[in-house]
Amino acid sequence: MMPGFIEPKRNLVFNEKTWRYVTFDQPVDIADEKLENLLEQRSGYGPFTSRLASRAIDLAIDQAGAEGLALHYDFPRENVPEFVQTFATWLQDEHSIAPTDEMRVAMYAHAANGGIKIDKTAYTGVEGLYACGEATGGMHGADRIGGLSSANGIVFGRIAGASAALAAQKEPEAALKADIALPQYGIATTDAERLTHGLKHTMSTYCMINRTETGLSEALHELEGLKTEATTLSTQKVLDSEVAALARLQSQIQLAQEMVKAMRKRTESLGSHYRAD
């Protein structure tokens, strides 16, 4: 999870190296004498982590809610680091945002790291399936606050590729299955969009930074309701696009349920997983 702009333009990732030059335009629950040091620490990494004291910055953003946290930049007049100048120029030239303009920042769900369990050969436990990259967690351990996505792909990609090639050489050639049963049920696009919106709202409300047993339990309850409603609204003999919409929605709901179950199981804060309770 990472901070990103919502005003004056949405879907722009906030440059974490510029936190040290930020001035908040609204009160935050952080003591003034601590704020400067926390902003300096927060400038050292991108995604949220519960491990460092600068998590207070992200918690303040989260507490600001859907409106976002109001702030602006106060860049030095001299000896401006090149990366700061480059970012400020990009904001001005590409998005017409001046450093002194009021901006609003909120937390975004940026990426998912880990989840697929592999052995030292990158084997997943599913016959013929090997995995690599950040989907397997790789070298970051429990806390992923920096880069190295390329290294994850290269290092574990080489292992997975070599292992898959070796496994393929040992397997006899088999004819492809000609008869694959396709789904027969679908859901109206409008219903799929409404339920997807509900899914996003549930995950944003209960499964972002502040996670509690009460909230996660409610999330599972709401997800089960969405799953039931999707089944109730499904019909047979529909358009291919509606079949795809139902399959996509059901997969997303199932993934969300498994994620919430994992969040409930880990009751201590660790890395990007923060249990407020």
KETORMI-466763 format. One line per 10 residues: number of its first residue (from 0); their letters; for each residue x negated, y negated, z negated of C-alpha. Coordinates in nm, 4 decimals. Layout:
N
NUM	a	X,Y,Z | ...
END
This chain:
277
0	mmpgfiepkr	0.0000,0.0000,0.0000 | -0.1368,-0.3373,0.1040 | -0.0364,-0.7036,0.0866 | 0.0966,-0.8510,0.4095 | 0.2540,-1.1746,0.5275 | 0.6307,-1.2146,0.5456 | 0.6274,-1.5938,0.5942 | 0.5755,-1.7877,0.8128 | 0.5331,-1.4709,1.0205 | 0.5954,-1.1094,0.9282
10	nlvfnektwr	0.3859,-0.7957,0.9791 | 0.0421,-0.9521,0.9531 | -0.1985,-0.7725,0.7208 | -0.3451,-1.0043,0.4587 | -0.7242,-1.0305,0.4821 | -0.8288,-0.9008,0.1419 | -1.1667,-1.0788,0.1558 | -0.9864,-1.4137,0.1333 | -0.8194,-1.3568,-0.2043 | -1.0955,-1.5575,-0.3748
20	yvtfdqpvdi	-0.9721,-1.8685,-0.1886 | -0.6032,-1.8306,-0.2783 | -0.3954,-2.0731,-0.4831 | -0.0546,-1.9538,-0.5995 | 0.2393,-2.1885,-0.5416 | 0.4597,-2.0279,-0.8055 | 0.4042,-1.9023,-1.1612 | 0.2588,-1.5539,-1.2072 | 0.2292,-1.3456,-1.5220 | -0.1499,-1.3776,-1.5375
30	adeklenlle	-0.3456,-1.5934,-1.7830 | -0.5167,-1.8888,-1.6110 | -0.8557,-1.8039,-1.7597 | -0.8413,-1.4548,-1.6059 | -0.6991,-1.5409,-1.2656 | -1.0200,-1.6499,-1.0937 | -1.2077,-1.3329,-1.1883 | -0.9159,-1.1133,-1.0874 | -0.8897,-1.2826,-0.7471 | -1.2636,-1.2358,-0.6977
40	qrsgygpfts	-1.2358,-0.8649,-0.7798 | -0.9300,-0.8281,-0.5567 | -1.1331,-0.9674,-0.2658 | -1.3461,-0.6542,-0.2658 | -1.0940,-0.4032,-0.1308 | -0.7759,-0.3679,0.0748 | -0.5197,-0.1132,-0.0493 | -0.3667,-0.1286,-0.3975 | -0.5368,0.0628,-0.6764 | -0.4260,0.1069,-1.0361
50	rlasraidla	-0.7874,0.1762,-1.1388 | -0.9050,-0.1858,-1.1478 | -0.7870,-0.4804,-1.3564 | -0.7102,-0.6710,-1.0354 | -0.4024,-0.4526,-0.9980 | -0.2413,-0.7487,-1.1768 | -0.2511,-0.9389,-0.8454 | -0.0550,-0.6664,-0.6652 | 0.1877,-0.6334,-0.9549 | 0.2537,-1.0073,-0.9371
60	idqagaegla	0.3250,-0.9756,-0.5646 | 0.5566,-0.6827,-0.6297 | 0.7369,-0.8725,-0.9058 | 0.8097,-1.1565,-0.6613 | 1.0421,-0.9174,-0.4771 | 1.1747,-0.9438,-0.1247 | 1.1058,-1.3181,-0.1083 | 0.7341,-1.2585,-0.1442 | 0.4758,-1.4470,-0.3486 | 0.4141,-1.8065,-0.2361
70	lhydfprenv	0.0507,-1.9083,-0.1883 | -0.1862,-2.1100,0.0281 | -0.5582,-2.1180,0.0969 | -0.8104,-2.3614,-0.0428 | -1.1181,-2.2901,0.1677 | -1.4487,-2.4617,0.0819 | -1.5514,-2.7532,0.3016 | -1.9093,-2.6320,0.3371 | -2.0837,-2.2971,0.3609 | -1.7680,-2.1193,0.4693
80	pefvqtfatw	-1.8439,-1.7489,0.5206 | -1.8166,-1.6418,0.8818 | -1.5411,-1.3874,0.8146 | -1.3313,-1.6578,0.6452 | -1.3776,-1.8982,0.9329 | -1.2936,-1.6270,1.1853 | -0.9763,-1.5305,1.0001 | -0.8651,-1.8919,0.9517 | -0.9253,-1.9659,1.3205 | -0.7284,-1.6550,1.4197
90	lqdehsiapt	-0.4321,-1.7545,1.2012 | -0.4351,-2.1056,1.3456 | -0.4893,-2.0191,1.7123 | -0.2879,-1.6997,1.7428 | -0.0051,-1.7638,1.4944 | -0.0039,-2.1433,1.4384 | -0.0575,-2.0955,1.0637 | -0.2805,-2.3542,0.8970 | -0.4705,-2.2549,0.5785 | -0.2849,-2.5189,0.3759
100	demrvamyah	0.0598,-2.4014,0.4920 | 0.2702,-2.2224,0.2327 | 0.2624,-1.8503,0.3020 | 0.4527,-1.5683,0.1407 | 0.2986,-1.2296,0.0815 | 0.4690,-0.8999,-0.0074 | 0.3555,-0.5389,-0.0502 | 0.3753,-0.3127,0.2535 | 0.3604,0.0649,0.2759 | 0.0559,0.0754,0.5034
110	aanggikidk	-0.0513,0.4388,0.5399 | -0.0466,0.7811,0.3792 | -0.3710,0.9539,0.2905 | -0.3915,1.3170,0.1959 | -0.1117,1.5678,0.1674 | -0.2382,1.8549,0.3796 | -0.4316,2.1112,0.1774 | -0.7292,2.2607,0.3617 | -1.0194,2.4888,0.2773 | -1.3849,2.4256,0.3693
120	taytgvegly	-1.3158,2.5317,0.7290 | -1.0252,2.2802,0.7565 | -0.7783,2.5714,0.7691 | -0.4318,2.4769,0.6431 | -0.3005,2.8203,0.5527 | -0.0737,2.8141,0.8595 | -0.2024,3.0597,1.1180 | -0.3887,2.8798,1.3941 | -0.3496,2.5337,1.2400 | -0.6480,2.3229,1.1326
130	acgeatggmh	-0.6354,1.9640,1.0076 | -0.8717,1.6692,0.9810 | -0.8797,1.2966,0.9190 | -0.7080,1.1014,0.6445 | -0.4090,1.3374,0.6517 | -0.6271,1.5763,0.4527 | -0.7581,1.3240,0.2010 | -1.1180,1.3703,0.3085 | -1.3978,1.2002,0.1206 | -1.1965,0.9428,-0.0721
140	gadrigglss	-1.0798,1.1559,-0.3612 | -0.7915,1.0130,-0.5597 | -0.8526,0.6477,-0.4718 | -0.8722,0.5072,-0.1192 | -0.9571,0.1356,-0.1378 | -1.1960,0.1000,0.1539 | -1.2632,0.2122,0.5085 | -1.4229,0.5339,0.6358 | -1.1211,0.6505,0.8354 | -1.3584,0.7010,1.1294
150	angivfgria	-1.5908,0.9080,0.9130 | -1.2988,1.1240,0.8020 | -1.2082,1.1869,1.1638 | -1.5635,1.2573,1.2776 | -1.6798,1.4741,0.9875 | -1.3676,1.6801,0.9356 | -1.2764,1.6671,1.3034 | -1.6009,1.8468,1.3843 | -1.5320,2.1078,1.1171 | -1.1704,2.1573,1.2274
160	gasaalaaqk	-1.2635,2.1736,1.5953 | -1.5391,2.4305,1.5419 | -1.3180,2.6406,1.3157 | -1.0263,2.6320,1.5588 | -1.2499,2.7267,1.8506 | -1.3937,3.0212,1.6585 | -1.0462,3.1387,1.5579 | -0.9224,3.1099,1.9155 | -1.2062,3.3254,2.0433 | -1.1068,3.6027,1.8047
170	epeaalkadi	-0.7380,3.5945,1.8948 | -0.6061,3.7948,2.1903 | -0.4276,3.5962,2.4572 | -0.0539,3.5901,2.4036 | 0.2246,3.4902,2.6387 | 0.4047,3.1687,2.5529 | 0.7544,3.2042,2.4190 | 0.9994,3.1251,2.6944 | 1.3134,3.1199,2.4843 | 1.2964,2.8502,2.2201
180	alpqygiatt	1.6171,2.7744,2.0383 | 1.6896,2.4032,2.0588 | 1.8932,2.2126,1.7984 | 2.2637,2.1963,1.8769 | 2.3703,1.9210,1.6387 | 2.3211,1.5463,1.6532 | 2.4280,1.2222,1.4919 | 2.5544,0.8935,1.6328 | 2.2783,0.6366,1.6745 | 2.4596,0.3798,1.4597
190	daerlthglk	2.4961,0.6296,1.1744 | 2.1305,0.7307,1.2044 | 2.0207,0.3680,1.1871 | 2.2376,0.3022,0.8807 | 2.1093,0.6071,0.6954 | 1.7494,0.5261,0.7913 | 1.7966,0.1785,0.6464 | 1.9266,0.3389,0.3260 | 1.6235,0.5688,0.3172 | 1.3845,0.2744,0.3512
200	htmstycmin	1.5688,0.0832,0.0788 | 1.5488,0.3768,-0.1631 | 1.1768,0.4311,-0.1086 | 1.0989,0.0576,-0.1280 | 1.2994,0.0179,-0.4481 | 1.1708,0.3145,-0.6478 | 0.8531,0.4446,-0.4824 | 0.6263,0.1493,-0.4124 | 0.3886,0.0201,-0.6803 | 0.6041,0.0399,-0.9931
210	rtetglseal	0.7060,0.4030,-1.0398 | 0.8928,0.5386,-1.3408 | 1.0650,0.8647,-1.4256 | 1.4004,0.6892,-1.4291 | 1.3444,0.5281,-1.0913 | 1.2041,0.8400,-0.9259 | 1.4958,1.0481,-1.0538 | 1.7368,0.7957,-0.9057 | 1.5436,0.8077,-0.5777 | 1.5885,1.1856,-0.5576
220	heleglktea	1.9587,1.1449,-0.6308 | 2.0004,0.8896,-0.3519 | 1.7958,1.0957,-0.1076 | 2.0127,1.3993,-0.1720 | 2.3169,1.1826,-0.1003 | 2.1645,1.0679,0.2307 | 2.0871,1.4284,0.3229 | 2.4455,1.5341,0.2525 | 2.5882,1.2413,0.4486 | 2.3655,1.3171,0.7469
230	ttlstqkvld	2.4933,1.6755,0.7501 | 2.8541,1.5626,0.7165 | 2.8232,1.3198,1.0085 | 2.6483,1.5648,1.2412 | 2.8435,1.7018,1.5364 | 2.7854,1.9708,1.7981 | 2.7453,1.9246,2.1758 | 2.6099,1.5712,2.1754 | 2.3551,1.3663,2.3706 | 1.9883,1.4630,2.3558
240	sevaalarlq	1.9117,1.1256,2.1973 | 2.1572,1.2027,1.9171 | 2.0013,1.5461,1.8625 | 1.6612,1.3770,1.8351 | 1.8020,1.1152,1.5962 | 1.9338,1.3805,1.3590 | 1.6132,1.5840,1.3682 | 1.4068,1.2722,1.2981 | 1.6325,1.1598,1.0139 | 1.6394,1.5016,0.8471
250	sqiqlaqemv	1.2607,1.5287,0.8688 | 1.2150,1.1831,0.7171 | 1.4506,1.2612,0.4310 | 1.2750,1.5918,0.3608 | 0.9342,1.4213,0.3635 | 1.0620,1.1508,0.1282 | 1.1998,1.4120,-0.1121 | 0.8686,1.5979,-0.1278 | 0.6789,1.2733,-0.1833 | 0.9063,1.1736,-0.4718
260	kamrkrtesl	0.8723,1.5182,-0.6286 | 0.4936,1.4788,-0.6187 | 0.5202,1.1305,-0.7714 | 0.7298,1.2698,-1.0570 | 0.4886,1.5552,-1.1178 | 0.1903,1.3240,-1.1712 | 0.2852,1.1324,-1.4850 | -0.0452,0.9438,-1.5216 | -0.1646,0.6551,-1.3064 | -0.4323,0.7511,-1.0571
270	gshyrad	-0.5628,0.5476,-0.7660 | -0.2773,0.4148,-0.5543 | -0.0283,0.6039,-0.7745 | 0.0796,0.3736,-1.0586 | 0.3230,0.4949,-1.3244 | 0.4585,0.1867,-1.5026 | 0.5920,0.4138,-1.7786
END
